[in-house]
Amino acid sequence: MKQFIVRLLINAMALMATATLIDGISANGFSGAIIAALVLGIINAVIRPVLLLFTLPLNFLTLGLFTFVINALMLMLTSFFVSGFVVDGFFAALVGSVVLSVISAVLTWLVK
């Protein structure tokens, strides 16, 4: 349980940092980021693997770069479900998903 809470807080901090750095992404406070991190985690656990399976040939042809598009769609879907988290377009979601991945990886590395 402790690991889950730490991971949730890391993702919430990464979402807040991404919302600060990217113009088209905004979060209404840290509580909105925590809810968005929780929803994003659920979406990534349930929907993302199915989408990656269906888009496997396209992902193979693009040498894995289509994964960035899938991640952007997951971020936009999170924005749809969480009212305190807004993504203003696909380009913002695409750049935001890359920034979110980098920040989350760095924060996870710092905690471990």
matplotlib code that plots the C-alpha trace (Angstrom):
import matplotlib.pyplot as plt

x = [0.0, 2.9, 4.4, 1.1, 0.7, 4.3, 3.8, 0.5, 2.2, 5.1, 2.7, 0.7, 3.9, 4.8, 1.4, 1.7, 5.1, 3.8, 0.9, 3.3, 5.6, 3.1, 0.8, -2.2, -2.3, -3.6, -4.5, -6.6, -4.3, -2.6, -5.8, -6.8, -3.5, -3.9, -7.3, -5.9, -2.9, -5.3, -7.5, -4.5, -3.2, -6.5, -6.7, -3.1, -3.8, -7.0, -7.3, -3.7, -2.7, -5.7, -4.9, -1.3, -2.3, -4.6, -2.0, 0.9, 1.4, 1.4, 3.7, 6.0, 6.1, 6.9, 9.6, 7.6, 7.0, 3.2, 3.3, 3.7, 0.3, -1.3, 0.1, -1.3, -4.7, -4.6, -3.8, -6.7, -9.0, -7.9, -8.8, -12.2, -13.0, -11.3, -12.9, -9.9, -7.4, -7.6, -5.7, -6.4, -5.5, -3.7, -0.4, -0.4, -1.2, 1.6, 4.2, 2.8, 2.9, 6.6, 7.4, 5.3, 7.2, 10.6, 9.6, 8.0, 11.1, 13.4, 11.2, 11.0, 14.8, 15.3, 12.9, 14.5]
y = [0.0, 2.3, 1.8, 2.6, 5.9, 6.8, 6.1, 8.0, 11.1, 10.8, 10.8, 13.7, 15.8, 14.9, 15.9, 19.3, 19.9, 19.0, 21.4, 24.1, 23.5, 22.9, 25.7, 23.5, 21.5, 22.7, 21.2, 22.8, 22.4, 19.3, 17.6, 17.7, 16.3, 13.4, 12.6, 12.8, 10.6, 8.0, 8.1, 8.0, 5.0, 3.2, 4.1, 3.0, -0.3, -1.1, 0.7, 1.3, -2.4, -3.1, -0.1, -1.1, -4.6, -3.4, -0.9, -3.3, -3.4, 0.4, 0.6, -1.9, 0.1, 3.3, 1.6, 2.3, 6.0, 5.4, 4.7, 8.5, 8.9, 6.3, 8.0, 11.4, 9.8, 8.4, 11.9, 13.3, 10.6, 11.5, 15.1, 14.0, 12.1, 14.6, 18.0, 19.5, 18.5, 20.0, 19.2, 21.7, 19.7, 16.8, 18.6, 19.7, 16.1, 14.7, 17.1, 16.7, 12.9, 13.0, 15.6, 13.6, 10.4, 12.1, 13.9, 10.7, 8.7, 11.2, 11.5, 7.7, 7.5, 10.0, 8.2, 4.8]
z = [0.0, 0.8, -2.6, -4.3, -2.4, -3.2, -6.9, -6.9, -5.3, -7.8, -10.7, -9.2, -8.9, -12.4, -13.6, -11.8, -13.3, -16.7, -16.3, -15.3, -18.2, -21.1, -22.0, -23.2, -20.0, -16.6, -13.3, -10.6, -7.6, -6.2, -5.4, -9.0, -10.0, -7.5, -8.9, -12.5, -11.6, -10.1, -13.2, -15.5, -13.7, -14.1, -17.8, -18.4, -16.6, -18.4, -21.8, -22.9, -23.2, -25.4, -27.6, -27.8, -28.9, -31.6, -32.9, -32.8, -36.6, -36.8, -33.7, -35.3, -38.6, -36.7, -34.6, -31.4, -32.0, -32.2, -28.5, -28.0, -29.8, -27.5, -24.5, -25.7, -26.2, -22.6, -21.3, -23.3, -22.0, -18.5, -19.2, -20.3, -17.0, -14.5, -14.4, -12.5, -15.3, -18.7, -22.0, -24.7, -27.8, -29.3, -29.7, -26.1, -25.1, -27.3, -25.9, -22.4, -22.5, -23.4, -20.7, -18.2, -18.9, -18.5, -15.2, -13.8, -14.6, -13.0, -9.9, -9.6, -10.0, -7.2, -4.8, -5.3]

ax = plt.figure().add_subplot(projection="3d")
ax.plot(x, y, z, "-o")
ax.set_aspect("equal")
plt.show()
